[in-house]
Amino acid sequence: MSHDVIDYRDIFLHDRPMMDTRAPVEFLKGAFPGVVNLPLMTDHERQRVGTCYKQQGQQAAIVLGHQLVSGEIKAQRIQAWAEFARAHPDGLLYCFRGGLRSQIVQQWLKDEAGIEYPRVGGGYKAMRTFLLETVEQAVAQCDLVLLGGMTGTGKTEALNQLSNSLDLEGYANHRGSSFGKRATGQPSNIDFENRLAVDLLKKRAAGIEQFVLEDESRVVGSCALPLPLYQRMQQVPMVWLEDSVERRVERILQDYVIDLCAEFVAVHGDQGFSLFSERLLASLDNIYKRLGGDRHRRLREILETALAEQAASGAVDAHRGWIEGLLREYYDPMYVFQREKKGLRIEFSGERAAVLEYLRERAVRGG
């Protein structure tokens, strides 16, 4: 029988293909980047076996499991596993703890398809623990610096030009603000943490020991930052990115109107524009209390007019009105307050070219 693989670092560094044999409900709660779910049992089958285990013990549960997954159902699942194994000869399989389910899949693959396929020792739980420890070690051992700046200064664009950046909004598939939801939804919190951990692992393996991150709140949309990372982010130095209001308005127009609309249309087809409009209006409504009734009403009227014009002619010029109003009246005063509060931690400020040059030099000299 094939040996168990327990070199988790090697698995993630080399993107080893993996099939997850847990039930779909377990997989949806959290998995690893690029992994394929090919379960031994469906959610319903797993539930029945679990109930049997509680009431009658392990042996009765195993017997029931073999009854539920037999005949044509068993043959179809073995075929799917065999196809994966043949397509990915360097791959692995796993279950939750590296126990009975992955043993059965491994045994059936060998007996019925003639394929000896290795499994991950300790399973999902051990790999998840390894990735959480990867983040904790990096937080404790690496030099971190935060990139701050007003809304619309292009912090994510700047991060993406640095080889030592960690794009928290990218892992979370969210732009971070109350308007930050994408058309494609967010990963589970576990998936978010796993994406961060794998990127950290690969960059540290490449020799990077200083990381630049955007100054984020504890949650990016629905994804919560690992607590050790968030706590450390409250203490590390900052660099502040500056830009003119005019360029910030244009950048927000591109990101949150033109690109987001195109994204909704690409995902939802004919319904895309209407769903995009609903999303923008809902995002504005979400900050109703903080805006106050009069300001919210005025900005919403501008937004509704802009959306009507965009629907009729495709023109987006009218969107600049509510964008600039939000910046000047809502976001900028909030960021001015934050900058004053964090002032002692800011070691450099400037526009993009100067900030990027400073951060690259900082990485070379090691802080």
HELIX and SHEET records of a PDB file:
HELIX    1   1 TYR A    8  LEU A   13  1                                   6    
HELIX    2   2 PRO A   24  LYS A   29  1                                   6    
HELIX    3   3 ASP A   43  GLN A   56  1                                  14    
HELIX    4   4 GLN A   58  LEU A   68  1                                  11    
HELIX    5   5 GLY A   71  ALA A   87  1                                  17    
HELIX    6   6 LEU A  100  ALA A  113  1                                  14    
HELIX    7   7 GLY A  123  GLN A  141  1                                  19    
HELIX    8   8 LYS A  155  LEU A  159  1                                   5    
HELIX    9   9 LEU A  168  ALA A  172  1                                   5    
HELIX   10  10 ASN A  189  ALA A  205  1                                  17    
HELIX   11  11 LEU A  227  MET A  233  1                                   7    
HELIX   12  12 VAL A  245  ILE A  252  1                                   8    
HELIX   13  13 LEU A  253  ASP A  259  3                                   7    
HELIX   14  14 LEU A  260  HIS A  268  1                                   9    
HELIX   15  15 GLY A  269  GLN A  271  5                                   3    
HELIX   16  16 GLY A  272  ASN A  286  1                                  15    
HELIX   17  17 TYR A  288  LEU A  291  1                                   4    
HELIX   18  18 GLY A  293  SER A  313  1                                  21    
HELIX   19  19 HIS A  319  LEU A  326  1                                   8    
HELIX   20  20 LEU A  327  TYR A  331  3                                   5    
HELIX   21  21 ASP A  332  LYS A  341  1                                  10    
HELIX   22  22 GLY A  343  ARG A  345  5                                   3    
HELIX   23  23 ARG A  352  ARG A  365  1                                  14    
SHEET    1   A 2 ASP A   4  VAL A   5  0                                        
SHEET    2   A 2 ARG A 119  VAL A 120  1                                        
SHEET    1   B 3 VAL A  36  ASN A  37  0                                        
SHEET    2   B 3 MET A  18  ASP A  20  1                                        
SHEET    3   B 3 LEU A  92  TYR A  94  1                                        
SHEET    1   C 5 SER A 165  LEU A 166  0                                        
SHEET    2   C 5 GLN A 210  GLU A 214  1                                        
SHEET    3   C 5 ASP A 143  GLY A 149  1                                        
SHEET    4   C 5 MET A 238  LEU A 241  1                                        
SHEET    5   C 5 ILE A 346  GLY A 350  1                                        
SHEET    1   D 2 VAL A 219  VAL A 220  0                                        
SHEET    2   D 2 CYS A 223  ALA A 224 -1                                        
END                                                                             
